[in-house]
Amino acid sequence: MPVDSADYRNAISRFLTGVTIVTTVADDKPSGLTATAIASVTLEPPTLLACLNRHSSTCQAIIQAGRFTVNVLANDQTDLAKLFASREADKFQRLAELGQGLEISAFGTPHLMGALTSIDCAVSATTDIGTHRIFFGEVHRVRCGEGSPLGYFRGAFVDR
Ligand SMILES: Cc1cc2nc3c(=O)[nH]c(=O)nc-3n(C[C@H](O)[C@H](O)[C@H](O)COP(=O)(O)O)c2cc1C
């Protein structure tokens, strides 16, 4: 029998993760959400995975676009993580208010300035588990910056 989901949540919250914003563009409209369910899969070919709730608008946009970028947040980007964890329709318009820059990369996906890295991926495979879709992304481009990471542990952001 599987463990109760509340007990699992309580346990897995003790696994310290980084914090990312996964972005894409579909129908000329940018989408993005805060995600911690990201992992590197293999170096050959360079592949990561992103696990997204199928009810999120970003999941549907990635299905349409076939590509996405994982922006790994720095420790001064907690406001950005909170904004992209919301379901606000105008997340990208609000970036300027937060003093955050945005660039549409040559890959066609949004890069958040100040991120530690932005990793551009083409969807190479998918699988569904329960409520979520796992996107395997073949890495086509990377952009790297400097700084310290934002973390997430037991339901709280860790910024130092
Ligand atoms: C710290 C944190 C981590 C999250 N990680 C994920 C994740 O890995 N996958 C996911 O689908 N949603 C995750 N979420 C929830 C989404 O960010 C949230 O549902 C968002 O509102 C979806 O936005 P959208 O519908 O505009 O795409 C996370 C939220 C927080 C606060």
The ligand as a MOL file (V3000), in Angstrom:
LIG
                    3D

  0  0  0     0  0            999 V3000
M  V30 BEGIN CTAB
M  V30 COUNTS 31 33 0 0 0
M  V30 BEGIN ATOM
M  V30 1 C 8.5390 26.1120 -4.2590 0
M  V30 2 C 7.5320 25.6790 -5.3040 0
M  V30 3 C 7.8510 24.6250 -6.1530 0
M  V30 4 C 6.9460 24.1930 -7.1400 0
M  V30 5 N 7.3130 23.1720 -7.9670 0
M  V30 6 C 6.4560 22.7770 -8.9490 0
M  V30 7 C 6.8460 21.7540 -9.8530 0
M  V30 8 O 7.9520 21.2110 -9.7840 0
M  V30 9 N 5.9550 21.3910 -10.8280 0
M  V30 10 C 4.7090 21.9780 -10.9350 0
M  V30 11 O 3.9310 21.6050 -11.8400 0
M  V30 12 N 4.3350 22.9670 -10.0930 0
M  V30 13 C 5.1740 23.3810 -9.1130 0
M  V30 14 N 4.8020 24.3900 -8.2740 0
M  V30 15 C 3.4700 25.0070 -8.4270 0
M  V30 16 C 3.3800 25.9780 -9.6170 0
M  V30 17 O 4.4110 26.9600 -9.5650 0
M  V30 18 C 1.9930 26.6780 -9.5870 0
M  V30 19 O 0.9760 25.6990 -9.6790 0
M  V30 20 C 1.7780 27.7240 -10.6760 0
M  V30 21 O 0.7120 28.5590 -10.2380 0
M  V30 22 C 1.4000 27.1910 -12.0480 0
M  V30 23 O 1.3130 28.3110 -12.9170 0
M  V30 24 P 0.6660 28.2520 -14.3870 0
M  V30 25 O -0.6860 27.5780 -14.2860 0
M  V30 26 O 0.5550 29.7070 -14.7890 0
M  V30 27 O 1.5880 27.4930 -15.2780 0
M  V30 28 C 5.6850 24.8360 -7.2700 0
M  V30 29 C 5.3620 25.9070 -6.4060 0
M  V30 30 C 6.2860 26.3220 -5.4370 0
M  V30 31 C 5.9360 27.4770 -4.5320 0
M  V30 END ATOM
M  V30 BEGIN BOND
M  V30 1 1 1 2
M  V30 2 1 2 3
M  V30 3 2 2 30
M  V30 4 2 3 4
M  V30 5 1 4 5
M  V30 6 1 4 28
M  V30 7 2 5 6
M  V30 8 1 6 7
M  V30 9 1 6 13
M  V30 10 2 7 8
M  V30 11 1 7 9
M  V30 12 1 9 10
M  V30 13 2 10 11
M  V30 14 1 10 12
M  V30 15 2 12 13
M  V30 16 1 13 14
M  V30 17 1 14 15
M  V30 18 1 14 28
M  V30 19 1 15 16
M  V30 20 1 16 17
M  V30 21 1 16 18
M  V30 22 1 18 19
M  V30 23 1 18 20
M  V30 24 1 20 21
M  V30 25 1 20 22
M  V30 26 1 22 23
M  V30 27 1 23 24
M  V30 28 2 24 25
M  V30 29 1 24 26
M  V30 30 1 24 27
M  V30 31 2 28 29
M  V30 32 1 29 30
M  V30 33 1 30 31
M  V30 END BOND
M  V30 END CTAB
M  END
